[in-house]
Every structure is written in C-alpha cells, then in structure tokens.
Amino acid sequence: VVARMLHAEMAHCFTQWAMSVEKWRSEREEARVDAEREQHLEALRGEMSSQEEKFATQQDKFATIEERLLESQASLSEERERVKALEDSYASSTAALEGE
C-alpha cells in the first residue's frame, strides 16, 4: 500500500515537473519569438527612417528644380517682352523709313 502511494506521489510530482518544464519552454519560445519580432520591427523602423530621409532629400531637390523652373519661366517672359519690344521698334522704324 505504501509503495503504491509512493508510486502515485512520484507520478504526480513527475507530472507536475513535466508541466512546469513545458510551461517554461513555452514561455522561453514566446520570449524568443517576441525578441525576433522586436528585432524585425527595429529593422523596419530603421528602413523607414532611411526612406524618409531619402524622400526629404528628393523633396528638397524637387523644390530646387521647381524654383529654377520658375526663375527660367520669369526670365523667358522677360525675353519675350524684349523681343516683342524689338519687333515693335523694328516695325515702327520700318514704317517710318517707308513713309520717308
């Protein structure tokens, strides 16, 4: 009888120990997976930060190009006005010479 009780107690202790080990393994695996996820998220954050910097640089370049384009358009408008004034002056001079 004592042997059966001892055997039953040992079986119960072994079962408890096995469940504790399994719980510990499960928690350790969850911690490992969480750490991997965090590393992956950190890598993604770094990549996102890098992409944001590249985007900001591209925006700066675009703004510079846009500014130059506006300056070129203003310069072109001024040149057109000068050409128009020269054409008008030429037409006026030609008319005056023809009138003489």
KERO-600819 format. One record per residue (C-alpha): x, z, y; residue number from 1. Coordinates in pm, whole numbers, plus 50000, padded with zeros to 5 digits. Layout:
# KERO-600819
      X      Z      Y  resi
      X      Z      Y   NUM
...
END
This chain:
# KERO-600819
      X      Z      Y  resi
  50000  50000  50000     1
  50280  50092  50241     2
  50463  49774  50153     3
  50152  49567  50231     4
  50104  49748  50561     5
  50470  49698  50647     6
  50449  49333  50549     7
  50134  49289  50763     8
  50303  49463  51057     9
  50613  49245  51021    10
  50396  48934  51005    11
  50210  49044  51318    12
  50540  49114  51501    13
  50680  48779  51393    14
  50365  48603  51513    15
  50388  48783  51849    16
  50756  48694  51877    17
  50687  48329  51789    18
  50411  48311  52051    19
  50643  48468  52311    20
  50916  48217  52229    21
  50670  47929  52254    22
  50541  48059  52588    23
  50899  48093  52715    24
  50981  47737  52602    25
  50666  47606  52767    26
  50747  47782  53095    27
  51105  47658  53080    28
  50983  47299  53022    29
  50737  47330  53314    30
  51019  47457  53536    31
  51241  47165  53429    32
  50963  46913  53499    33
  50894  47077  53838    34
  51264  47059  53925    35
  51277  46691  53828    36
  50968  46620  54037    37
  51119  46803  54333    38
  51442  46603  54298    39
  51240  46282  54283    40
  51037  46385  54589    41
  51356  46470  54775    42
  51498  46128  54690    43
  51177  45964  54810    44
  51189  46166  55133    45
  51546  46051  55188    46
  51450  45689  55124    47
  51151  45722  55357    48
  51372  45869  55628    49
  51618  45583  55584    50
  51335  45328  55604    51
  51201  45498  55917    52
  51544  45473  56079    53
  51568  45104  55987    54
  51218  45049  56124    55
  51309  45224  56451    56
  51621  45008  56479    57
  51414  44695  56419    58
  51163  44808  56681    59
  51447  44855  56931    60
  51581  44509  56852    61
  51232  44363  56888    62
  51185  44536  57224    63
  51518  44396  57344    64
  51423  44046  57228    65
  51082  44081  57391    66
  51245  44193  57716    67
  51483  43895  57709    68
  51192  43663  57638    69
  51002  43796  57938    70
  51313  43754  58155    71
  51354  43397  58026    72
  50989  43321  58097    73
  51025  43455  58452    74
  51342  43250  58501    75
  51166  42942  58364    76
  50878  42994  58606    77
  51123  43019  58895    78
  51295  42698  58781    79
  50961  42519  58756    80
  50879  42629  59112    81
  51218  42499  59234    82
  51168  42169  59052    83
  50818  42139  59200    84
  50957  42213  59547    85
  51232  41950  59497    86
  50977  41698  59373    87
  50755  41769  59672    88
  51053  41741  59907    89
  51160  41416  59741    90
  50808  41274  59763    91
  50786  41380  60126    92
  51127  41227  60208    93
  51044  40910  60020    94
  50713  40879  60209    95
  50891  40939  60539    96
  51153  40675  60460    97
  50891  40425  60355    98
  50700  40496  60676    99
  51001  40405  60893   100
END
